[in-house]
Amino acid sequence: MSDATIHLLLPYILAAQAQKHVTHNEALRLIDGLVQLSVLDRDLTAPPGSPADGDRYIVGSGATGDWAGWDLNVALWTDGVWLRLPPRTGWRAWVEDEGLLLVYDGSSWVGTTPAALQNLALLGLGTTADASNPFSAKLNAALWTAKTAAEGGTGDLFYTMNKEAAGDDLGLTLQTGFITKALVGLFGSDRFRLAVSADGSTFFDGLSVDNATGIVDQPRLPRFKAYSNYDNYVGVGTWTKIGLNNTDYNDQGAFDAANNHFVAPVDGTYLFGATLLYKAGASTTARMRGRLVLNGLSEIRGSLGEISGDHVSLATALWLQTMMPLSAGDTVELQGDFRVTDGYFAADQTSFWGCKVG
């Protein structure tokens, strides 16, 4: 029969042994040192100068002094001396200065972080996960990087998100103060969308891509086409704003039909064009001119056009086109003029159009 236990090597009290309390107390001392093992440090190679009774350490490699030859053993300071506790496979120790749990594998102390985590119901990183957010993370930075070819990977990195059916939603929700300001993804269809919101409840699509064709649309891009359903009479030598009282389309209401001009809703670069169709007044010898005017005052560079020579009523047309930067609130209007003799800008075929391009 052995005189010590198998796992902790606690001394047995033997038959007819004298001073049994010594053996018993020795066993209690070992149990107290090993059970619920928690060490102060695992890197020291020499004993600290003033240990407290009960202090425990995992001895670092290359130990010296009283710990010489004790590499990776547990050192217990008790009753004024260091007691050596050789580890056995499976022993666990909490390292207090690192907040780390280690396990002895028979040759070294190794971390207990598992190589795989499967089928977890909740995972919270720096915060508490719940049923609505089974994976939750509270942090200031995150990194995903490809496993390199040298590490056995491909050097590529794909982050895959999948939804069950086309009618479901899939995307990224971007929030400020937990109020959604933008959505990026596939919402209610397989069409890619980027939508924004000021209040988290009303959303506007800023970008949409048809997954079947790849055609890109900017649904909220300001754009309009206005026309007149009546003949605009213009006298000789007087630049006159053309009345345009109807629109074929008028996204966001940017064309103000009451004032016959376009109002830029936001800063940007805009493209404009116009068609002026001549209708005879007293004579066909008119000289038709057209231009676009900024804020009712300044002729926009590159927008002036003129047709000389005899005109053909309801056949002679002038086309204008130009591009320019505008600030929010700037207005652009179409003006016409006749030289030599008066005339009309014909109904239905006299139009003004524009859109934001940048």
BELLIN-V515627 format. One line per field, one symbol per residue. phi: phi as a letter, one per 30 degrees, with the letter a starting at -180 (. if undefined). psi: psi as a letter, one per 40 degrees, with the letter a starting at -180 (. if undefined). A space follows every 50 residues. Layout:
phi: ???
psi: ???
This chain:
phi: .dcbdddchddddddhddhedddddddddddddcdhdbcdabcdcbdddb dcejdbbddddidbidceiceidccccbhibdcdbddcejdcbccddcib ccbdcjbadbdcdddbbbhddbbcciacdbddbecbbbacabbcbddddd cjccicbbccbbcdbeddcalcccbbhicdcabblcciacddbbbbbcbi bccbdcbbbdddbidcbcecddaabcbccbdcdbddibdbdddbcbbdaa diiddcddchadcddbdlcbcbaabccdbdcdacddcdbbacbchibcdd eicdbbccidcceibdbbcbaabadbcejdcbbcbbabcibdlbcddicc bbbaadca
psi: hieiiddefhhihihfhifdddddddddddddddhfhhidieeieiiidg iiheiiihhiifiibeeheeheihhhhhfeihhhghiiheiihhhdeefh hihheedihiiehidihifidihhheahiaddgdhhhhieiihhiihidd eeaeeihhhhhhidideiihahhhihffhhdihhahheaehhihiiidee dhihhdhhhhedeehhigdehhiihiiheihhhhahfhhhhhhgeiidig hefdhgddefiihhdiiahihiiihhhihibdieeihhiiiihhfedhhh heehiihiihihhfdhihhihiiiiiiheiihihiiihidiiaihiideh ihiiihe.
